[in-house]
Amino acid sequence: MFLYVLIREMFRVFYTLWFRVDSSHRERVPARGPVVVCGNHFSWWDPVTIAIMVRRPVYFMAKAELFAIPVFGPILKRIGAYPVRRGLPDRTALRRTYDLLEKGHAIGMFPEGTRTRTGYIGKAEPGAALVAVKTGSPVVPVAIIGQYRFRGRIQVNFGEPVYLSVEGGKARNEELARLSESIMDRIIDLSEGRWSRPAPAAAAATAATATTAAEDEGPHD
């Protein structure tokens, strides 16, 4: 992972010069063994932010189209990223995730499944909970707060590792959805009041806005 470390340190220098970044409780990410690091997602900078703040390599999924870009695609593979087909069940990506965790690596995931543009925490997809339950890996919630602008303050708060389980050991969609939402609840608690869920009256409009934005933009990391 020499290239991963090199690129991470280059971005660390850039972040130091361009943003004002601070973190809280980075030590809560286990130094070894499988772990699913789950953060909120409002910018394409978020995976970079998590990678910089975690002291060990973190493997992320990225939309499959990125791997077809000359030069950039091969670099993504070299730093441990792997493709996922957005909008479709991707068993290959899921198997890759299970394999990495079984080998004791750290995986980075965004339970919302896409970037939110509404100013609120989005609805969680069941994927993060499914991965954690199936592999027995702890989840470390991460709240990313701030604005990615010149000298903007970025605060990254890490929560305590938690283990997710389902009754009877069978992962039903409803239970997985509830567990993924519980991850987002922990992220909200870590967000210093910055992130919240939309009010019930606005929830439908927020969901529609997020769906429209995702459709307009297409799949992304």
C-alpha positions, 0 to 999 in steps of 0.5 A, a space after each residue: 500500500 505504498 502508493 496509498 500512503 504516499 497519496 494520503 500524505 500528499 492530501 494531508 499536506 493539501 488539507 493542512 494548507 487549504 482547510 482547517 481540519 481537526 478531529 476527535 477520538 481517532 483512536 476509536 478506530 481499532 488499529 488492527 482487525 476488521 472494521 466498518 468506518 461509516 460516515 455521513 456523505 455531503 461531498 466527494 471530499 468525504 472519503 479523502 477526509 476519512 482516509 486522512 484521519 484514520 491511521 490505517 488504510 481504508 478501502 472504499 467502493 467507488 462507482 464503476 465508471 471511474 475505473 474506466 478513466 485513463 490513469 485515474 482508474 488504475 490509480 484507484 485500483 492501486 490504492 485499494 478502491 474497488 468498483 460498484 455498480 450503482 442502482 443495481 445489486 452488485 454481488 461482486 462488490 459485496 463479495 470483495 467487501 466481505 473478503 477484505 473484512 475477513 482478512 482484517 482490513 478497514 472498509 469505509 462506507 456511507 450508509 446514505 448511499 449517495 451524497 446529500 444536497 439537502 442540508 439534512 442527514 439522508 435516509 440510510 440504505 441497508 448495505 452498511 448494516 448488512 456488511 457489519 452483521 454478516 461479517 461480525 465487524 464493529 462499526 465506527 460512526 464518523 461525523 464530518 462537519 464543516 465546509 470544504 472551502 478555502 480555510 474552511 473548518 472541517 471537524 471529524 468526530 469518531 464514535 465508539 465502535 459498536 457491534 450490530 446483530 439481528 434477532 435469530 441471526 437472520 438479516 431481514 431487510 426491515 431489520 437491516 434498514 433499522 440498524 443502518 438508521 441507528 448508525 446514522 443516529 449515532 452520526 447525528 449525535 456526534 455532529 455537534 448539532 450540525 446534522 439532523 433529520 428533516 422535519 416530518 412535514 419536509 421529509 417527503 420533499 427532501 427525499 424527492 429532492 435527493 432522488 432528483 439530484 441523484 438521477 440528474 448526476 448519475 452514480 457516484 462515490 
